[in-house]
Amino acid sequence: MPDFPAHASPAFLPLASPRPEYRNRAVSELKLSREDGQDVDAPPPLVSPALTPPRTPFHADEQRQDRLPKSVPVSSPTQSEIEHEQPKLLRQLPEVRCEVRARIPTTTGQEMFLHLYHNSADDKEHLAIVFGPHIRSKSLDAPRPGETERDRMIRGAYIGTLYPGRTTSRVEQLRKDAGVSNRPSAGYLGQLNGTPPSPSNSQSTEASGSQIDSSYPEELGPPMVRIHSECYTGETVWSARCDCGEQLDEAARLMSLPAPTPVSTPGSEVGEAQAQNERLPSCGGVIIYLRQEGRGIGLKEKLKAYNLQDLGHDTMEANLLLRHPGDARSYGLATAMLMDLGLGGERGIKLLTNNPEKVRAVEGPNREVRVVERVPMIPLAWKSGGKEGVHGPEVEKYISTKIEKFKHMFSG
């Protein structure tokens, strides 16, 4: 079994009290970004390396709500960084398999496909929330011994839409019924919730179901990805101690947006000739939902940490006082799930995160997944001047701890 971080490690001593200059300051007064080379008082990261993307630009003017957010290019680590700051990552990625997929109509009018994964590392059921028609699971589509066409449809290994009386999950039969050629257009397969087969696979045996190419269309640019750790309190019971539920909602909103073209987006200054040589913004995306409650310590210990926070400690100190790491999460499962969804390789992804540690951790031990851009998750309360989003003294302290101790990168 892979060597994951312990969930109850006695090897970490509690931190000293916060520095006096930060104790009673609001988040708005803190320095939200750090320059390279600045001294750091916090302990070293537990899961991933200190690869810090460039500072995030963010304009004062509000962004249009129907447009994709600004992103920051993420450069590859230099050889010296690799040698001197080797990340603490899993030596080998766990095995994952998508067991079932189902279409979920949402309250916003958009549809997404919920994928449930089993894995070789733990007994939890982790999830992938897929938006858009282009991303498919390889392990889900692969044929399984003894299954019928009805079995395949029940576990979600079908193309297109289920309807009463449907009898086949196969692309070949759908093409025949629709009267289309054996080499359908990319747009046709896109409408069928799939992507066109690669030339090497175009003559493969479609009856087996293995002909589906899970890669994301190149013309859409890097797909948008959010790695989200479970937070029952922030997502279900309306907690104002954190902004986890807000971040999950915002990621879903961004991935539900249609892909605007440079020439058709209002306010765009990109000319038509230039647009023909540029990739379009991402359409759809994936939220990898990992069952890592409380930064990996579980709900019971997280509630104890809440009581310690009420006694005057911040979220990192509370975890350490309970003899847990400040952050016990691991991202090897996320990397393996992204690869199963066809998002590995050189094309890269846009990662929605403020956490510079997560950028390299998600890439895997051998950079199986490349993070080429980082999209900052700015609190809605900051963008709306306090009119929207989570706000209050608890979430202010929580975000300030993220900035000062976990070194999250915010801009406002």
Stockholm file with secondary structure:
# STOCKHOLM 1.0

chainA/1-412         MPDFPAHASPAFLPLASPRPEYRNRAVSELKLSREDGQDVDAPPPLVSPALTPPRTPFHADEQRQDRLPKSVPVSSPTQSEIEHEQPKLLRQLPEVRCEVRARIPTTTGQEMFLHLYHNSADDKEHLAIVFGPHIRSKSLDAPRPGETERDRMIRGAYIGTLYPGRTTSRVEQLRKDAGVSNRPSAGYLGQLNGTPPSPSNSQSTEASGSQIDSSYPEELGPPMVRIHSECYTGETVWSARCDCGEQLDEAARLMSLPAPTPVSTPGSEVGEAQAQNERLPSCGGVIIYLRQEGRGIGLKEKLKAYNLQDLGHDTMEANLLLRHPGDARSYGLATAMLMDLGLGGERGIKLLTNNPEKVRAVEGPNREVRVVERVPMIPLAWKSGGKEGVHGPEVEKYISTKIEKFKHMFSG
#=GR chainA/1-412 SS CCCCCCSSCTTCCCCCCCCHHHHTCCGGGSCCSCCTTCCCCSCCCSSSCCCCCCCCCCCSSCCCTTSCCCCEECCCCCHHHHHHSCCCCCSSCCCEEEEEEEEEECTTSCEEEEEEEEESSCSCCEEEEEESSSCCCHHHHSCCTTCCHHHHHHTTCCSSCCCTTCCCCCHHHHHHHHTCCSSCCHHHHHHTTSCCCCGGGTTSCGGGTTTCCCCCCGGGCSCEEEEEECCHHHHTSCCSSCSHHHHHHHHHHHHHSCCCCTTTSTTCCCCHHHHTTSCCCCCSEEEEEECCHHHHTCHHHHHHHHHHHHTTCCHHHHHHHTTSCSCCCCCHHHHHHHHHTTCCEEEEEEEECSCHHHHHHHHTTTTSEEEEEEECCCCHHHHTTTSSSCCSHHHHHHHHHHHHTSCCCCCC
#=GC SS_cons         CCCCCCSSCTTCCCCCCCCHHHHTCCGGGSCCSCCTTCCCCSCCCSSSCCCCCCCCCCCSSCCCTTSCCCCEECCCCCHHHHHHSCCCCCSSCCCEEEEEEEEEECTTSCEEEEEEEEESSCSCCEEEEEESSSCCCHHHHSCCTTCCHHHHHHTTCCSSCCCTTCCCCCHHHHHHHHTCCSSCCHHHHHHTTSCCCCGGGTTSCGGGTTTCCCCCCGGGCSCEEEEEECCHHHHTSCCSSCSHHHHHHHHHHHHHSCCCCTTTSTTCCCCHHHHTTSCCCCCSEEEEEECCHHHHTCHHHHHHHHHHHHTTCCHHHHHHHTTSCSCCCCCHHHHHHHHHTTCCEEEEEEEECSCHHHHHHHHTTTTSEEEEEEECCCCHHHHTTTSSSCCSHHHHHHHHHHHHTSCCCCCC
//
